[in-house]
């Protein structure tokens, strides 16, 4: 699995309270997604283009289990890289089929706006804007498979374990 | 190869002889706990499964917005009830029998030694105080566990945390955790296994606060030993035949941390995060406070009520400061009423709410406003966590928060008699 796009960089300890503020809880998905990073980087969600890659620092996605990745997917984010992840957030990336890679040193490789190419199977990250390169530990094949199959919801649907549409009053 | 305690739980749940660091294992989940937020999400609307693999292993707890603060929450509660009825889920903790999931799990003997427990709340490592390998996962992963009974783990390295000595009388599990985070920093991608003679002197209350808070050093699983304190607590709840895990001789640890409890002083985490952000309470003296909060899965236990009531008795919350105290469960609430703790808090000018996760994550019952300053004995001090993005949230022990509520500013709890 590979992906190439431009980058947005963030520092260490980005929490899911910043990714998915509680003020977004009551909103439909499209409106909730607009509030991603509204506390620490107002206006960011208007600038995101489909495919864009987030590059974070250490412990990216720390804190609550909330469905921050669903909001990022809605914004069109194509991949998420970080110096390291909160594993709860990384599990959510895998389960929502957002390609993610923990890549120590990646913030040294990328300046915001650079285009990078990521091969999730090998861990190779290439900065196409600067002509530099970094090797990260690849995503384990078992996790890559979950992402390639479209994540947990698609898998449960395909196996007939959940219905194709939301239940009752929670339907949007 | 000898296994750590965490590895033994994962190996058993995966039906394997052994597991090693880096293995990816698929485990049968012994206990799965679903929350109201599973059923009320607008971002990821609930889909009632066509099949539930092990209904008897499920519990459903209405806790994050309880009682319903909005129509959306009320609709979610209804879907939760319908799900439980459809699949004969044996444990539904509905409004009135409810509490914050980790307290409810503990009070009902659902966290058992040597078992694997999952829940969609990130503080699920709280059950580690009972020698349960427990962690938070996302809502859709809980849906998967509900349908299939299984999920995967990458076996992480473990750190042994050896505790020695005894806490000073004015310090709590919260101070211990903050001191540990201050001294050792992040445990990202690591399990924490607590050992040492210092554990014996810690109350279950303190151990549960510590296990809960280990989410804030980004730990995976957190395990305390199942000593006689744990076994007696479980026996009181009718849980007897348990299979505790302890590290096998020669099991490999990635690191060994030690902490002398006698050296722990009252600690405060300043706004933003925990790791790299902890200081002595005394250094923040004079910081003016709009709101003080005591509650959450970390500090809404009966012992927290006892501590707060003792500090507040015959005193008054400072003018210009509000104190909100939230019990972790209806059970805690009832005992706190019977013991007179609630009246002591209310007589001092504090508010006691019903049980909810509410204020801790800025949802209801104590949302912090623009530019306000809050000192909290709850779980997190992240930007925007308790309400406005411009609010400052400091995090400390129950004693420190209660003493500071009287002063109207952050104080070292030793400044107030009875807090020490």
Interface residues (C-beta under 8 A of the other chain):
Chain A: X13 X15 X17 X18 X20 X21 X22 X24 X25 X26 X27 X28 X29 X32 X38 X39 X40 X58 X59 X62 X63 X64 X65 X66 X67 X69 X70 X71 X74 X84 X86 X87 X88 X91 X92 X95 X96 X140 X142 X143 X151 X152 X153 X155 X156 X160 X161 X162 X163 X165 X166 X167 X168 X169 X170 X171 X172
Chain B: X24 X37 X39 X40 X41 X42 X43 X44 X45 X46 X47 X48 X49 X50 X51 X70 X72 X75 X76 X78 X79 X82 X120 X121 X122 X135 X136 X137 X138 X139 X140 X141 X143 X144 X147 X148 X152 X154 X156 X186 X188 X189 X215 X218 X220 X272 X273 X275 X361 X362 X363 X380 X382 X383 X384 X385 X387 X389
